[in-house]
Amino acid sequence: MIGQLRSTVIDCPDPRALAGFYAELLGLPLVEENSDGDDWVVLGGSPGRPAAARLPEGAQPAGPGLAGPGAAPAVPPRRHRRRH
């Protein structure tokens, strides 16, 4: 059986607020029957739909440039040069 992408999940401190932002931005409804209170909030739409999940207490997001407040980015920003 081939796997299917069900949701693209964004970890954040306030899933309901983030999901509300994306619901308004993308014009998608919140799907309460697939959500888990304020800890896991799912938006409607096709497979791969966005969802937001609460980070565990004290956890920091992981990824390039997300080491924490005031930390230097893990990957230097790219510089774009225009050629005339």
C-alpha positions in Angstrom: 0.0 0.0 0.0 1.3 3.5 -0.8 1.2 6.0 2.0 -0.9 9.2 1.6 -0.2 12.7 3.0 -3.1 13.5 5.4 -1.9 16.8 6.9 0.9 19.3 6.8 1.3 20.1 10.5 2.9 23.2 12.0 4.1 23.1 15.6 3.3 26.3 17.5 2.5 27.6 21.0 -1.1 28.5 20.1 -2.6 26.1 17.5 -6.1 27.5 17.5 -4.9 31.0 16.8 -2.6 29.8 14.0 -5.3 27.6 12.5 -7.7 30.6 12.6 -5.2 32.7 10.8 -4.7 30.1 8.0 -8.5 29.4 7.9 -9.1 33.0 7.1 -6.1 33.4 4.7 -6.9 30.2 2.7 -10.7 30.3 3.1 -10.8 26.9 4.7 -13.1 25.8 7.6 -11.8 24.4 10.9 -12.7 20.7 11.1 -13.7 20.3 14.8 -14.4 16.6 14.6 -10.7 16.0 13.5 -9.3 18.4 16.1 -8.3 17.8 19.7 -9.4 20.8 21.6 -6.8 23.6 21.4 -3.8 21.2 21.2 -4.4 19.9 17.6 -6.5 21.9 15.1 -7.2 20.8 11.6 -8.4 22.8 8.6 -10.8 21.4 6.0 -9.8 20.7 2.4 -8.1 18.1 0.3 -5.4 15.6 1.5 -2.3 17.5 2.7 -4.6 20.0 4.4 -2.9 22.2 7.1 -3.1 21.5 10.8 -1.5 23.1 13.8 -0.2 21.3 16.9 0.9 22.6 20.3 4.5 22.2 21.1 5.2 20.5 24.4 5.9 22.8 27.4 9.4 24.2 27.1 10.1 22.8 23.7 11.7 24.9 21.0 10.9 24.6 17.2 13.7 22.8 15.4 15.0 23.7 12.0 17.3 26.2 10.3 17.3 29.5 12.0 15.0 28.4 14.8 17.5 27.9 17.6 15.7 30.3 19.9 15.2 34.0 20.7 18.3 36.0 19.9 20.2 33.0 18.5 22.1 33.3 15.3 20.5 31.5 12.3 21.8 28.0 11.8 21.9 28.6 8.0 23.1 32.1 6.9 20.5 33.9 4.8 20.9 33.8 1.1 21.9 37.0 -0.7 20.3 37.7 -4.0 22.1 39.7 -6.6 20.4 41.4 -9.5 22.2 41.5 -12.8 21.5 44.4 -15.1 
